[in-house]
Amino acid sequence: MSLCALPQSDQIRLQRIAEHLSTLGPRAVCEALAEALAYGDLDRLEAYRILSPGMLAVTGGDAFPPRAMVVPPADLHDDNDDQQHGLMDGREVA
């Protein structure tokens, strides 16, 4: 199962857990993986051993996408704010 196969709320929850877990070091990661694998498949996790940090950094696979931000509807703020904050129709734009 990939991350994309999970419901969006579970994806976000898992991402936050992974972000925190990665700061705790290899032992904590190992313990968490062991718990997750209690009913899972070790061979699937073994496939991740072929990845290197450099490979992931080059492809952007080393970080989660930016967190979504809640932007209020357009009628709750001044139209001039839209241009200053990069908003279009109540949505944030890059």
C-alpha positions as CSV (number, residue, x, y, z in Angstrom):
1,M,0.0,0.0,0.0
2,S,1.3,3.4,-0.8
3,L,0.7,6.7,1.0
4,C,-1.7,7.7,-1.8
5,A,-3.9,4.7,-1.1
6,L,-4.8,6.0,2.3
7,P,-7.6,8.5,3.0
8,Q,-6.3,12.1,3.0
9,S,-6.8,12.5,6.7
10,D,-4.7,9.4,7.4
11,Q,-2.0,10.6,4.9
12,I,-1.6,13.9,6.8
13,R,-1.6,12.1,10.1
14,L,1.0,9.7,9.0
15,Q,3.2,12.5,7.5
16,R,3.2,14.3,10.8
17,I,4.1,11.1,12.7
18,A,6.9,10.4,10.2
19,E,8.3,14.0,10.5
20,H,8.4,13.7,14.3
21,L,9.7,10.1,14.3
22,S,12.6,11.0,12.0
23,T,13.9,13.5,14.5
24,L,14.0,10.7,17.2
25,G,16.7,8.7,15.4
26,P,17.1,5.2,14.0
27,R,16.1,3.3,17.1
28,A,12.7,5.0,17.3
29,V,12.2,4.5,13.6
30,C,13.0,0.8,13.9
31,E,10.6,0.4,16.8
32,A,7.8,2.1,14.9
33,L,8.4,0.0,11.8
34,A,8.4,-3.1,13.9
35,E,5.1,-2.2,15.3
36,A,3.7,-1.4,11.8
37,L,5.0,-4.7,10.5
38,A,3.4,-6.8,13.2
39,Y,0.7,-7.5,10.6
40,G,2.6,-6.4,7.5
41,D,5.2,-7.4,5.0
42,L,9.0,-6.9,5.7
43,D,9.9,-7.5,2.0
44,R,8.0,-4.4,1.0
45,L,10.0,-2.3,3.4
46,E,13.3,-3.9,2.3
47,A,12.7,-2.2,-1.1
48,Y,13.4,1.2,0.5
49,R,17.0,0.1,1.2
50,I,17.9,0.8,-2.4
51,L,17.2,4.5,-2.0
52,S,19.8,7.0,-1.0
53,P,19.3,10.4,0.7
54,G,20.9,12.0,-2.4
55,M,18.4,10.3,-4.8
56,L,15.5,11.5,-2.7
57,A,16.8,15.1,-2.4
58,V,17.2,15.4,-6.2
59,T,13.7,14.2,-6.9
60,G,12.0,16.0,-4.0
61,G,11.2,12.7,-2.3
62,D,12.9,13.7,0.9
63,A,10.1,16.0,2.1
64,F,6.3,16.0,2.2
65,P,4.4,18.5,0.0
66,P,3.7,21.9,1.7
67,R,0.9,21.9,4.2
68,A,-2.4,23.2,2.9
69,M,-3.4,26.5,4.3
70,V,-7.0,27.5,5.0
71,V,-7.8,30.7,3.1
72,P,-11.0,32.6,4.0
73,P,-13.5,33.2,1.3
74,A,-13.0,36.4,-0.8
75,D,-16.0,38.2,0.8
76,L,-14.3,38.1,4.3
77,H,-11.4,40.4,3.3
78,D,-10.6,43.4,1.2
79,D,-9.9,42.9,-2.5
80,N,-6.6,44.7,-2.1
81,D,-5.5,42.0,0.3
82,D,-5.9,39.4,-2.5
83,Q,-3.1,41.0,-4.6
84,Q,-0.8,41.5,-1.6
85,H,-1.2,37.9,-0.3
86,G,-1.3,36.0,-3.5
87,L,-5.0,35.1,-3.3
88,M,-7.4,34.4,-6.1
89,D,-11.1,33.6,-5.6
90,G,-10.4,32.9,-1.9
91,R,-7.6,30.4,-2.8
92,E,-3.9,30.8,-2.3
93,V,-1.9,30.8,-5.5
94,A,1.8,30.6,-6.0
